[in-house]
C-alpha cells in the first residue's frame, strides 16, 4: 500500500506509517535531507493535484501556526488557513485520508485526539487527526500529577515558561536534543525538526487502522 505524506517535514509521521506497513512518499516545499523515505521537494497542492490518484491513502499535516497556542492571537491572521483547501482536494481525490493539526484547529466532527501518554512517551503533545475513515481513539490517560519538568518534556520552539493545565512553571529546563529524541521516539532529527514533528507512535496507531480499512476495501 502506498501512502502520500504531504507537508512531511523530517518524517515523524512517515516513520509511523512505515511501521504500520505502508510504502511512504514524502512531499514538502522545503528540503528535508533527513527524511527517511522517498522524498520530493514540491508544492504540496500541486503534487496532490498531479499525483494524488497514484496513492492508496494520503496523510496531510498543513502548517499549524494559525491555530497554535504558541502563536500570539494578534499574529494569527498573518498565517494562512490551508485546512479547507487541503480538505477539499483530499475529498476530490477520493482515497482514504488523514489530516493532522493542533488543538484549536477547525477539524471535522469525528476527529480524534492523540496524546503521548497513550503511547508511553515523555511528551503530552496533543494532536488532532481527522479522517475520511472512522478512527478509534485510545483511552486518554489522566495527566493528574504530571507536569512538564517532572519527567516530561515540552518539545517546542520557545522555552523557559510553560503553561501546563493551569500551572505556570518558570525556567523549566528545555532538555537536550538526546532527551527530546527519546521523549518523542525520534532518533534522527535536529532540535528544530523535533519541534514540528509528530511522534511516530501516533501514526503507527492510525496507520494500522487505515491498513485494515484498505485491505477490507480491496477484498470486497
Residue, then its C-alpha position, 0 to 999 in steps of 0.5 A: x500500500x502506498x501512502x502520500x505524506x504531504x507537508x512531511x517535514x523530517x518524517x515523524x509521521x512517515x516513520x509511523x506509517x512505515x511501521x504500520x506497513x505502508x510504502x511512504x512518499x514524502x512531499x514538502x516545499x522545503x528540503x528535508x535531507x533527513x527524511x527517511x523515505x522517498x522524498x520530493x521537494x514540491x508544492x504540496x497542492x500541486x503534487x496532490x493535484x498531479x499525483x494524488x490518484x497514484x496513492x492508496x491513502x494520503x496523510x496531510x499535516x498543513x502548517x499549524x501556526x494559525x491555530x497554535x497556542x504558541x502563536x500570539x492571537x494578534x499574529x494569527x491572521x498573518x498565517x494562512x488557513x490551508x485546512x479547507x483547501x487541503x480538505x477539499x482536494x483530499x475529498x476530490x481525490x477520493x482515497x482514504x485520508x488523514x489530516x493532522x493539526x493542533x488543538x484549536x484547529x477547525x477539524x471535522x466532527x469525528x476527529x480524534x485526539x492523540x496524546x503521548x501518554x497513550x503511547x508511553x512517551x515523555x511528551x503530552x503533545x496533543x494532536x488532532x487527526x481527522x479522517x475520511x475513515x472512522x478512527x478509534x481513539x485510545x483511552x486518554x490517560x489522566x495527566x493528574x500529577x504530571x507536569x512538564x519538568x517532572x519527567x516530561x518534556x515540552x518539545x517546542x520552539x520557545x522555552x523557559x515558561x510553560x503553561x501546563x493545565x493551569x500551572x505556570x512553571x518558570x525556567x523549566x529546563x528545555x532538555x537536550x536534543x538526546x532527551x527530546x529524541x527519546x521523549x518523542x521516539x525520534x532518533x534522527x532529527x535536529x532540535x528544530x525538526x523535533x519541534x514540528x514533528x509528530x511522534x511516530x507512535x501516533x501514526x503507527x496507531x492510525x496507520x494500522x487502522x487505515x491498513x485494515x480499512x484498505x485491505x477490507x476495501x480491496x477484498x470486497 
